[in-house]
Structures are given as structure tokens and as C-alpha cells.
């Protein structure tokens, strides 16, 4: 052994950092550990009065709810990007080309949908009504027609047909699931992406993003209480309770978290500090303020 030689220890190697691809309000997207995959990380953040708030444990619950819903859709033959859960906050998903629009299916006239069309709040619709919206916060997510999507090259005619048919099947499934729990599904939003074959010669439309209380609009038929973002905006001090109630009814609350232990104690190794300022919900000056997301 040469003088001054020191063996290289495992501790000498820096841990590899995952490449962050995108960060939104509620999730972070990373490069996946396998080719053609991403890692979806669920955060505890919500938007309230145009500021970022923290609901401790919300990301854990949304991860579990989305896992449940995506798994059941896959079992029904509806293609989603979901592969498997990695830990309490992360999912392994297929890498897709995200389409620049979302589709919302309305079963009940409510919120902006009712206001735009001059409909009575809470009116049951004779049949579900789909609406396409551009995924642009700067443009306030404008409603667009299918002709916009095809004429501007954002989607193909056959893709629009697949998206509408898939959205209707998802609506049938979710409506039945929630009605069995005494919850009415007012509306929900879906995002879609193109999954390409290995030779990049063909693509398939599949459901992406998440299926959780963040994109469901729900009404508790027992109490008349909103179990969604509307309820959180109206009563922000009940935000944690709303997320937990939806998870409890779906049977996912407590599967990995012993009863009595706060959700904030169940953080995983990938938790990171965020560069923007957050406030605790308890510090709000006007806890009953309302501002639509």
C-alpha cells in the first residue's frame, strides 16, 4: 500500500439527486428510476387567498386516494399513468407527453359553471356535461371547444373521442363509488397525456396527474357539507378535517398511519423546504374569507 493512501468509503460518495422536471401547487414531478418513468411527489400545499398554505399530511392522503382510484380504473381497463406507490408521498408513473388542456365533467350546476350559464346553484343536470379548459393559470384556465383543440394542433379528433368516452366511464365509476358513501359527485377534472411506444411510431391516450380531493367537487348528502376545495375556501380551518373525511369514507385513512398519530409525524425522506413563504391556517386574519381556486 502506497504512503498516504486512504481507501474510498461509501460515505465519500454524494447521494445522487433526482432531476426535478416540474413543480406545481400540489405536486412535484421528478425523473423516474426506470426508463420511461416519472416520480410524482404529493405536497401539503394549497392555495388560499392567493397565498400558499400548508395542510399537514394532505399529500399523504391524496397519494393514497389517488392510488386507490387509479388502481381501480386500471382494473376496469381504463389506461392511467399510475404504476405503483413508492412510499407515503410518492408514486411511480409512466412518462407521458402532457396535453395542454383538461376536461371537467359536470353532474350538478355549481360554482363558476352555474354562474357562467345563469343556472341555479345545485341544480341536477339531465346528463353529464363535459367542458375542456386550457391549462394556463396566466389565462385563468379559459373554457375552449373541441374545435380549438384540433384546429390549433393541441389534439387529434380521435384523441378527443377517446378522452370524452374515457371521461364518461370515469364519471360512471366515481358517481357510483361516492353515492355508495352518501356523497354526491358534483364535478371532477381529468388530465390526459400521450404515452408513446418504444419506437415512437404510435401513441396512446391515458389519464395522468391525480384523482384526489384536489380535483373532485363533492357534497356530503348526510350533512349538506362540501367536502372539496369550495368547502376549504369557505371554512379553511376545517381543511385537514375535509381531506381526512374523504379518505376515511374511501377506507384509506389509517392504512399506514396508526390511529392517534398526527399525519405530520409521517413525513418521508424526500421532504424538502420550499423557497416560497407559507402561513399556517391558524394565522389567517379572515378565516371565513372566500376565493375560488
N, C-alpha and C positions, 0 to 999 in steps of 0.2 A: 504494500500500500504506500503510495507516494506521500511525502510530507504535506501537512495542512489539508489532506483530503477529508471531506465530510460526506457521508452517504446522503443521498437525496431522500428526504422523508415525504410521506404522503401529505403531511401538513404544509409542505413547501409549495404545493400546487394550489393556485387560486381556484375557488369554485367557479365553474362556468356560469355565466349569466345568460338568461334567456333573452332573445331579442323581442322587444315589445313592438307590436305591429300597430296597435290602436288602443286608445283609452277613451271610453265614454263615461257617462254619468254613473252607470251601474255595473259596468264590466270592463275588464282589460283583456285584450287578445294578444297571445304570445305565439311565437313559433312553437310547433309541437316537437316531441322527442322522436317521432317517426316521420318518414317522408309522407307528404300529403296530409299532414295533420296540423291542427292548431290546439292551443290550450286556452280555454275560456275561464277566466277568473272572476268570481262574483264578489262585488264590493258591498259595503254597508251604506253607501251614499244615496241620498235622494235630493231632489230639487224642491226647495220651499221658499217662496217669496224671492225667487231669483238668486238664492244663495244655496250653498252646499251644506246639507245637514247629515248627521250620522245617526243611523238606527242600528244599534249594536246587535249583531247576529243576523241581520236581514239577509246578507249574502249567503249565509249557510242555509237558511230556509229556502231561499229562491233556488239555490243549487239543487236541493232535494226535490222540491216541487217540479222543477223543470226536468230533472232526471226521470221522475215518475211519468210525467206527461209524454216526454219524447219516447220513452221505452214503450209505452202503450201504443203510441202512434206507429212506431216501427213494427210492433206485433200485428197491427191492423193492415200492414202493407203500405203505409204512408211513409215515404222516404224522408228522413231527417238527417242532419249532420251529426247527431249525437252518436258517440261510440261507447264511452263508458265514463264513469266518475273516477277521478284520480284521488281526491281527498275531499274534505268537508267543504271546500270552496272552489274546486276546480273540476272541469270536465275536459276530456279529450274529444275533439270533434274533427270532422272531415274538413279539409281546406277547400273552400268554395270561392267562386267569384260572386261577391255580394251584388244583388240587383239594387239599383238606386231608389227603390220605392218599396212601400209596404202596403198591405191590404188589411182593411178593417171590416169586420163583419158585424153589422148592427142587427140585434134582435129586438131591441127596445129603443124608442126615441129618447135620447138623453144628452145632456151637455151641449157641446157646440153643434153636434149633428141636429138636435132638436131646434136650436136657435137659428141655424142657417136656413132651415126649411120651414120655420114657423109652426112646428109641431108641438103638441102638448108634452111636457116632460113626463116620462114614464109610460107613454102610450105604446102598447104592444103592436109590433109591425106584423102585417099579414104574412110576410115571408122575410127571411133574412136579406138585408141589403148590403152588398159589398161596395167598398169605396177604396180607390187607390190614392195614396198620398206620397208625394215626393219626400224622400228622407233628407230634408235640408232644414236645419234649425234656423239658419240665416233667413230663409224664405218663409219661416213659420209653417213648414210642412204642408204646402198647398195641396188641395184635392185636385187630382188630374184624371182625365178619361183614359180608357184603354187606347184610344187613338193617339193620344200624346205619347204613350209608351212605345208604340210600334213606329209611329212616324218619326220620332226623334232617335230611334235606334236603341232604346233602352231595353226592349224586349221584343220577342217574336210572337206572331199570332198564336202559334201552337203552345208557346210557353204561357201566354195569358190564359188560354183554355185550361191548361194543366193547373195553373195557380187557382183559378176560380173553382174548379172541380175539387181540388185538394182542400181549399178553404171551406167549402160547404161540408165536406166529410169531417173535417176537424170540428166544425161547428156542431154537427150532429153528435159527435162523440163528447165534446165538452159540455154541451147543453144537458145531455143525459147524465153525465158524471156529476155535475153540480146540482141538478134538480134532485138527484137522489140524496144530496146532502142538505136539502132545503135552501139552496142558493140559486138565484136566477142569474144566468149569464146575459148581461146587458149587451156587451160587445167585447171584442178582443181583436188584437192586431197580430199579424204574422209577417215575418220577413223571409225572403227566399234567396237562394243562391244557385249558381250553376256548378255542378260537380263534373269535372272532365275525366274522361277515360285516360288510361296511361299513355295512349298515343295522341291525345289531344284532338282526335278527329270527331269525337262525339261528346255530348254533354247531357246532363240530367238535372231537372229542376228538383230541389229539395228544400224542406223547411230548415231555416237556420235560426240563429240568435237564441231565444229562450221562450219558454212557456211558463209564466210565473205570475204572482200578483202584480208585477210591474206592467204586464200587458193584458191583464184581464180587467174588465169592469163588472163588479159583482154586487148583488143585492141580497142581503140575508132575509129570507122570506119569513123567518121566525120573529125578527125584531124590526124589520124595515131599515136596518143599518147598512150603510155602504161599506163593503169590505174591499176597497180599492184605493186608487190614487185620489179620487174625489173625497172619500172618507178621510184620508190622511190630510188633504188640504183643508178640509173643514175642521178637523179635530187632530191637529198634529201631535198633541200629547198622547194620542192613542195609536200612533203609528206602529210601534212594536207589537201592541196587542192585536192589531189588524193582521199583520203578517203572520203572527203565531196562530190566530184563529183559523185562517185559511189552511195553513199547514196542518193544524190539528184535525180539521174536518177531513182532510185528504189522507190522514193517517201517517204522515211522515214526521211529525213533530215528536222528538224523543227517541227516534230510532238509534241515533248515535250519541245523543246528549242525555245523560242521566237526569231524571226529574229533580228539580230543585237547584240545579247548577245553572247559573246565568249563561246565556249564549255568548257573552263577551269573553267567557273563560275558555271558549273552544276555538281559539284562533290557531291558524296553521303556520307553517314555517315560511310561507311566501308573503305574509302580511308585510306591507311596506308603508312608510309615511308618504303622504301626498303633498305636493308642492303648494296646493291651494288651501285657503283658510276654511275651516269648518266651525260651526257652532253647535253646541248641544241644544236639543229641542227644549230643554228646561230653561234655556236662556232667552227664549223668544220673547220679545216685548208684547206682541199681539198674538197669543196662542190660538185665536179663533180667526185669524186672517185667512182669506181665500185667494188663491191664484192658480188658475188652471195650468197644468203642465204643458 
